[in-house]
């Protein structure tokens, strides 16, 4: 089982945890019309999707990603090797749902982008 932490706090295992890697570049054109492309860095984007989360599990995540600290550390395992990244949060989406007399959050999802 994947152990994920945000800002040093363990969070509930998502249904789907996906990682994209992409290159940041600076592109432009010179006077001849030829394109120039300068490599800047390779960065990662992390996607978290849940089926259902209880309010307290969502609050743990929400307090970190919507707090006043803009950058925080994500730790995870990639092929059994512990990795970490300094990240910031994208949008958090969720739908409130009532089941068995309790409110839960259905389909919460968010993404984290490497600094």
C-alpha positions in Angstrom: 0.0 0.0 0.0 1.2 3.5 -1.0 2.0 5.7 2.0 1.4 9.4 1.1 2.2 12.4 3.2 1.5 16.0 2.7 3.4 18.5 4.8 4.5 15.5 7.0 0.9 14.3 7.7 -0.3 11.0 6.4 -3.3 11.2 4.2 -5.9 8.6 3.1 -4.9 6.4 0.2 -6.6 7.7 -3.0 -8.5 5.4 -5.4 -6.2 6.8 -8.2 -2.8 8.4 -7.8 -1.3 9.4 -11.1 1.9 11.2 -11.9 2.7 13.2 -15.1 6.2 14.3 -15.9 6.7 17.2 -18.3 9.5 19.5 -19.5 9.3 23.2 -18.9 10.7 25.1 -21.9 11.2 28.6 -23.1 10.2 28.8 -26.8 10.5 31.6 -29.3 11.3 32.5 -32.9 14.3 34.2 -34.3 14.3 36.7 -37.2 14.6 33.9 -39.8 11.4 32.4 -38.4 13.2 29.4 -37.0 11.9 28.2 -33.7 14.2 28.1 -30.7 13.5 26.0 -27.6 15.4 26.1 -24.4 15.0 23.4 -21.8 14.4 24.7 -18.3 13.5 21.7 -16.1 11.5 18.5 -15.8 8.6 18.8 -13.4 5.8 16.5 -12.1 2.1 16.9 -11.6 0.3 14.6 -9.2 -3.4 13.7 -9.4 -5.4 12.4 -6.5 -8.9 10.9 -6.9 -11.1 9.4 -4.2 -14.4 7.6 -4.3 -15.6 8.8 -0.9 -14.0 10.6 2.0 -15.3 11.3 5.5 -15.2 14.9 6.5 -12.2 14.6 8.8 -10.2 12.9 6.1 -11.0 15.6 3.7 -10.3 18.3 6.3 -6.8 17.0 6.8 -6.1 17.4 3.1 -8.0 20.7 2.8 -6.2 22.3 5.7 -2.9 21.6 4.0 -3.6 22.5 0.4 -5.8 25.5 1.1 -3.8 26.9 4.0 -1.6 30.0 4.1 1.5 28.0 3.3 1.7 27.9 -0.5 4.4 25.3 -0.9 4.6 22.0 1.0 6.2 18.6 0.7 4.6 15.5 -0.8 6.2 12.2 -0.1 5.3 9.0 -2.0 6.8 5.8 -3.3 7.7 5.3 -6.9 8.8 1.7 -7.7 9.4 1.1 -3.9 11.7 4.1 -3.8 10.6 7.0 -1.5 10.4 10.2 -3.5 9.5 13.7 -2.4 8.6 16.9 -4.2 7.9 20.5 -3.1 4.4 21.2 -4.5 1.6 23.7 -4.6 -2.1 22.8 -5.0 -4.5 23.2 -7.9 -8.3 23.0 -7.5 -10.0 20.8 -5.0 -13.3 19.4 -6.3 -15.9 17.5 -4.2 -19.6 16.7 -4.0 -21.4 16.4 -0.6 -23.4 13.2 -0.2 -25.6 11.9 2.6 -25.4 8.2 3.5 -26.5 6.3 6.6 -27.4 9.6 8.3 -23.9 11.0 7.8 -22.5 13.5 5.4 -19.5 12.3 3.3 -17.7 13.7 0.3 -18.2 11.9 -3.0 -15.6 12.0 -5.8 -13.1 14.4 -4.2 -10.1 15.1 -6.4 -7.2 17.5 -6.5 -3.9 17.9 -8.1 -0.5 19.1 -6.9 2.1 20.7 -9.2 5.9 20.6 -8.5 7.4 24.0 -7.7 
